[in-house]
Amino acid sequence: MNKILIIAEHDGNEINSSTLKCVSCAKDIESANIDIVICAQDGANITKAASKIDHINSVILIDNEANENMIAAVIAPQIISMSDEYTHIFGPSTTFGKDLMPRIAALLNVNQISDIMEVINAYEFKRPIYAGNAIVSIKTSADKKIVGTIRTASFQDVQANNSAEIHNHEISIDLPTHTRFKSLQTGESDRPDLQTAKKVVSGGRALGSEANFEIIYQLADTMNAGAGASRAAVDAGYVPNEMQVGQTGKIIAPDLYLAIGISGAIQHLTGIKDAGTIVAINKDEEAPIFEIADIGLVGDLFDVIPELEAEIKNQN
């Protein structure tokens, strides 16, 4: 039997949907016995929600004050302390997982498998390389523990109709103190989270300024969509890094993706390749984004977007 431990991502109140996608991947492994571990302070509500996730056997709660701020350097040794019985340890390929999972792999002295997008069998997986232009199969030895991150854009959420057992795990090791939480700075927004939004509106360098990006925000709000950006727009200082979509940003898979003023560099396309419908608006008819777009419109975004927004409001 393959015993799999999934490290839950959460914000202290709710389970992130990336955890559901990790379970979706893990259930494809033959004879999978799946546990979820919650590292939290006062994590009773989160644990209760996690116990409802389908396909899992049990939820393990590590409840202590050291986990209040989910510091990867502190969480990793706690996971190691309970890892002996597991053949696989998975986390999401998100900012959280990319920070945590390499630490776990290093402490276990194994190579990490990154961005798993498909399960072939318990010891062989597919993952993208070369900005998604090629897919490779990675095979590992059955005598080593497997540590991997799951490409969340490649899997659907599992349902939550379960009633799994809940256990507490007491930590008896000294936790590191060299890394400490100082503060969290994030933009306040009522828009849907970029990585889980069903609709996303993204802008590129063609917007020209931070002030001009307001047109993207307004359209996103009209559509009840998440707001994203290309790396060029982030590097130009128009928007914060947390909005970046692409290979070095967030990998997303919304039902609808609007790329506005984005040329379509291969690194950006990597981040949206799993989107349901891609709509591109660009005044350059030779822009690479049109090669992968389902719907393309050649035009000046400053003329097109107000008309599009007005039409959406009329339809509503």
C-alpha positions as CSV (number, residue, x, y, z in Angstrom):
1,M,0.0,0.0,0.0
2,N,1.2,3.5,-0.8
3,K,0.7,5.8,2.2
4,I,0.5,9.5,1.2
5,L,0.8,12.6,3.4
6,I,-0.5,15.8,2.0
7,I,0.5,19.1,3.7
8,A,-2.5,21.4,3.7
9,E,-2.3,25.0,2.7
10,H,-4.5,27.3,4.6
11,D,-4.9,30.9,5.8
12,G,-5.7,30.1,9.4
13,N,-9.4,30.0,8.7
14,E,-10.0,28.1,5.5
15,I,-8.4,25.3,3.5
16,N,-6.9,26.5,0.2
17,S,-8.3,24.8,-2.9
18,S,-4.7,23.8,-3.8
19,T,-5.1,21.1,-1.1
20,L,-8.1,19.6,-2.9
21,K,-6.1,19.4,-6.1
22,C,-3.2,17.6,-4.3
23,V,-5.8,15.0,-3.1
24,S,-7.0,14.8,-6.7
25,C,-3.5,13.9,-7.8
26,A,-2.8,11.5,-4.9
27,K,-6.0,9.5,-5.4
28,D,-4.7,8.5,-8.9
29,I,-1.9,6.5,-7.3
30,E,-2.8,2.8,-7.0
31,S,-3.7,1.6,-3.5
32,A,-3.4,5.1,-2.1
33,N,-4.0,5.7,1.6
34,I,-4.2,9.4,2.0
35,D,-3.7,11.5,5.1
36,I,-3.8,15.3,5.4
37,V,-1.7,17.1,8.0
38,I,-2.7,20.6,9.3
39,C,0.0,22.7,10.9
40,A,-1.8,25.5,12.7
41,Q,-2.5,27.3,16.0
42,D,-6.0,26.7,17.2
43,G,-6.7,24.6,14.1
44,A,-9.9,22.9,15.1
45,N,-12.1,24.6,12.5
46,I,-9.6,24.0,9.7
47,T,-9.2,20.4,10.7
48,K,-13.0,19.8,10.8
49,A,-13.2,21.3,7.2
50,A,-10.4,19.1,6.0
51,S,-12.0,15.9,7.4
52,K,-14.8,16.4,4.9
53,I,-12.5,16.1,1.9
54,D,-13.2,13.0,-0.2
55,H,-10.7,10.2,-0.7
56,I,-8.7,10.8,2.6
57,N,-8.3,8.4,5.4
58,S,-7.5,10.8,8.3
59,V,-6.6,14.3,9.2
60,I,-3.6,14.9,11.5
61,L,-3.5,18.2,13.4
62,I,-0.2,19.6,14.7
63,D,-1.5,22.4,16.9
64,N,1.0,24.6,18.5
65,E,1.9,28.3,18.7
66,A,4.9,27.9,16.4
67,N,2.6,27.3,13.5
68,E,0.7,30.5,13.9
69,N,2.3,32.1,10.8
70,M,3.1,29.0,8.7
71,I,6.9,29.5,8.5
72,A,8.4,26.9,6.2
73,A,11.6,26.5,8.1
74,V,9.6,25.7,11.2
75,I,7.0,23.4,9.6
76,A,9.5,21.2,7.7
77,P,11.1,19.5,10.7
78,Q,7.6,18.9,12.2
79,I,6.7,17.0,9.0
80,I,10.0,15.1,9.1
81,S,9.1,14.0,12.7
82,M,6.0,12.1,11.4
83,S,7.3,11.1,8.0
84,D,8.5,7.5,8.7
85,E,5.3,5.7,7.8
86,Y,4.7,7.5,4.5
87,T,5.9,6.6,1.1
88,H,4.9,9.9,-0.5
89,I,4.8,13.5,0.8
90,F,3.0,16.0,-1.4
91,G,2.4,19.7,-1.3
92,P,1.0,22.2,-3.8
93,S,3.1,23.9,-6.3
94,T,2.1,27.3,-5.0
95,T,4.2,30.0,-3.2
96,F,3.6,28.0,0.1
97,G,4.6,24.7,-1.4
98,K,7.6,25.9,-3.3
99,D,9.0,27.3,-0.1
100,L,8.2,24.3,2.1
101,M,8.7,21.2,0.0
102,P,12.4,21.6,-1.0
103,R,13.2,21.9,2.7
104,I,11.4,18.6,3.4
105,A,13.2,16.9,0.5
106,A,16.6,18.2,1.7
107,L,16.0,17.0,5.3
108,L,15.1,13.6,3.9
109,N,18.1,13.6,1.5
110,V,16.0,12.9,-1.5
111,N,15.4,14.7,-4.8
112,Q,12.1,16.6,-5.1
113,I,9.8,16.0,-8.1
114,S,8.4,19.4,-9.0
115,D,5.1,20.3,-10.8
116,I,3.6,16.9,-11.1
117,M,0.9,17.1,-13.7
118,E,0.0,13.5,-14.2
119,V,0.4,10.2,-12.3
120,I,1.6,7.2,-14.4
121,N,2.1,4.9,-11.4
122,A,3.2,5.2,-7.8
123,Y,6.8,5.9,-8.8
124,E,6.5,7.6,-12.2
125,F,5.0,11.0,-13.0
126,K,4.8,13.5,-15.8
127,R,5.9,17.1,-15.4
128,P,6.4,20.1,-17.8
129,I,9.8,21.4,-18.8
130,Y,11.1,24.2,-21.1
131,A,8.3,26.5,-20.1
132,G,5.7,23.8,-20.8
133,N,6.9,23.1,-24.4
134,A,7.8,19.6,-23.5
135,I,6.5,17.0,-21.0
136,V,8.9,14.5,-19.4
137,S,8.3,11.3,-17.4
138,I,10.2,11.2,-14.1
139,K,10.8,7.8,-12.6
140,T,12.1,7.2,-9.1
141,S,13.2,4.3,-7.0
142,A,10.6,2.4,-4.9
143,D,13.1,2.3,-2.0
144,K,13.1,6.1,-1.5
145,K,10.5,8.4,-0.1
146,I,8.9,10.6,-2.7
147,V,8.6,14.3,-2.1
148,G,6.8,16.3,-4.7
149,T,4.8,19.4,-5.5
150,I,1.6,19.2,-7.4
151,R,0.8,21.4,-10.4
152,T,-2.6,22.6,-9.3
153,A,-3.6,23.8,-12.7
154,S,-3.5,20.2,-13.9
155,F,-6.1,18.8,-11.5
156,Q,-9.7,19.4,-10.5
157,D,-10.9,19.9,-6.9
158,V,-12.1,16.8,-5.2
159,Q,-15.5,16.9,-3.5
160,A,-16.0,17.4,0.2
161,N,-18.6,14.8,1.4
162,N,-16.3,12.7,3.7
163,S,-16.1,12.2,7.4
164,A,-12.5,11.2,8.0
165,E,-10.9,10.5,11.4
166,I,-9.1,13.3,13.2
167,H,-5.9,12.8,15.2
168,N,-3.5,15.0,17.1
169,H,0.2,14.8,16.7
170,E,2.4,16.0,19.5
171,I,5.8,17.5,18.6
172,S,8.7,16.4,20.9
173,I,11.5,18.0,18.9
174,D,13.2,21.4,19.3
175,L,12.1,23.7,16.5
176,P,14.5,26.1,14.7
177,T,14.5,29.7,15.8
178,H,16.8,31.2,13.2
179,T,13.8,32.1,11.0
180,R,11.1,34.3,12.6
181,F,7.9,35.9,11.4
182,K,8.1,39.7,11.2
183,S,5.1,41.0,9.3
184,L,2.8,40.2,6.4
185,Q,2.2,42.8,3.7
186,T,-0.4,42.1,1.1
187,G,-2.8,44.1,-1.1
188,E,-6.3,44.4,0.2
189,S,-8.9,43.3,-2.4
190,D,-12.4,42.0,-2.6
191,R,-11.7,40.3,-6.0
192,P,-11.5,36.5,-6.2
193,D,-8.2,34.9,-5.4
194,L,-6.0,34.8,-8.6
195,Q,-5.2,31.1,-8.3
196,T,-8.7,29.9,-7.7
197,A,-10.8,32.5,-9.7
198,K,-13.0,31.1,-12.5
199,K,-12.4,34.2,-14.5
200,V,-9.2,36.3,-14.7
201,V,-8.4,39.6,-16.4
202,S,-4.7,40.3,-16.9
203,G,-2.9,43.3,-18.2
204,G,0.5,43.8,-19.8
205,R,3.2,46.4,-20.3
206,A,1.0,48.0,-23.0
207,L,-1.1,49.6,-20.1
208,G,1.8,52.0,-19.8
209,S,1.5,53.0,-16.1
210,E,0.2,52.1,-12.7
211,A,-2.6,54.6,-13.1
212,N,-3.7,53.0,-16.4
213,F,-4.0,49.6,-14.7
214,E,-7.2,50.9,-13.2
215,I,-9.0,50.0,-16.4
216,I,-8.0,46.3,-15.7
217,Y,-9.3,46.5,-12.2
218,Q,-12.6,48.0,-13.3
219,L,-13.2,45.4,-15.9
220,A,-12.3,42.6,-13.4
221,D,-14.8,44.0,-10.9
222,T,-17.5,44.2,-13.5
223,M,-16.9,40.6,-14.4
224,N,-16.4,39.5,-10.8
225,A,-13.0,38.2,-11.9
226,G,-9.5,38.0,-10.5
227,A,-6.9,40.5,-11.7
228,G,-3.5,39.5,-13.0
229,A,-0.5,40.8,-14.9
230,S,2.4,39.8,-17.1
231,R,5.9,39.8,-15.7
232,A,6.7,42.9,-17.9
233,A,4.0,44.8,-16.1
234,V,5.3,43.7,-12.7
235,D,8.9,44.5,-13.6
236,A,7.8,48.0,-14.8
237,G,6.3,48.6,-11.4
238,Y,2.7,48.9,-12.5
239,V,1.4,46.2,-10.2
240,P,2.7,44.2,-7.2
241,N,4.5,40.8,-7.7
242,E,1.6,38.9,-6.2
243,M,-0.4,39.6,-9.4
244,Q,2.2,38.0,-11.8
245,V,0.9,35.2,-14.0
246,G,3.4,32.9,-15.7
247,Q,6.3,30.5,-15.2
248,T,7.9,32.6,-12.5
249,G,4.5,33.8,-11.1
250,K,1.2,32.0,-10.6
251,I,0.2,29.0,-12.7
252,I,-3.6,29.3,-13.1
253,A,-6.4,27.5,-14.9
254,P,-9.5,29.7,-14.9
255,D,-12.5,28.9,-17.1
256,L,-12.0,32.3,-18.9
257,Y,-8.8,34.2,-19.2
258,L,-8.6,37.7,-20.8
259,A,-5.1,38.8,-21.8
260,I,-5.1,42.5,-22.4
261,G,-2.1,44.2,-23.9
262,I,0.0,41.1,-23.3
263,S,2.3,40.0,-26.2
264,G,2.4,36.4,-25.1
265,A,6.0,35.5,-24.1
266,I,6.4,31.8,-23.6
267,Q,6.9,32.2,-19.9
268,H,3.5,33.8,-19.6
269,L,1.8,31.2,-21.8
270,T,3.1,28.5,-19.4
271,G,1.0,30.0,-16.7
272,I,-2.3,30.0,-18.6
273,K,-2.0,26.9,-20.9
274,D,-4.7,25.1,-18.9
275,A,-7.2,27.9,-19.1
276,G,-10.6,26.9,-20.5
277,T,-11.1,29.9,-22.9
278,I,-8.4,32.4,-23.7
279,V,-9.3,35.8,-25.1
280,A,-6.6,38.2,-26.3
281,I,-6.8,41.9,-27.0
282,N,-3.8,43.5,-28.6
283,K,-3.2,46.1,-31.2
284,D,-0.3,44.1,-32.6
285,E,-1.8,41.5,-34.9
286,E,1.5,39.6,-34.9
287,A,1.6,39.2,-31.1
288,P,2.3,35.6,-30.1
289,I,-0.7,35.6,-27.8
290,F,-3.0,35.2,-30.8
291,E,-1.4,31.9,-31.7
292,I,-2.9,30.2,-28.6
293,A,-6.0,32.4,-28.0
294,D,-9.4,31.0,-28.6
295,I,-10.7,34.4,-29.4
296,G,-8.5,37.3,-30.6
297,L,-9.4,41.0,-31.1
298,V,-6.9,43.4,-32.7
299,G,-7.5,46.8,-31.4
300,D,-6.3,49.5,-28.9
301,L,-7.2,48.3,-25.5
302,F,-8.1,51.9,-24.3
303,D,-10.8,51.9,-26.9
304,V,-11.9,48.3,-26.7
305,I,-12.1,47.8,-22.9
306,P,-14.6,50.6,-22.1
307,E,-16.9,49.3,-24.9
308,L,-16.5,45.8,-23.6
309,E,-17.2,46.9,-20.0
310,A,-20.3,48.9,-21.1
311,E,-21.6,45.9,-23.0
312,I,-21.2,43.6,-20.0
313,K,-23.1,46.0,-17.8
314,N,-25.9,46.2,-20.3
315,Q,-26.2,42.4,-20.4
316,N,-26.4,42.4,-16.6
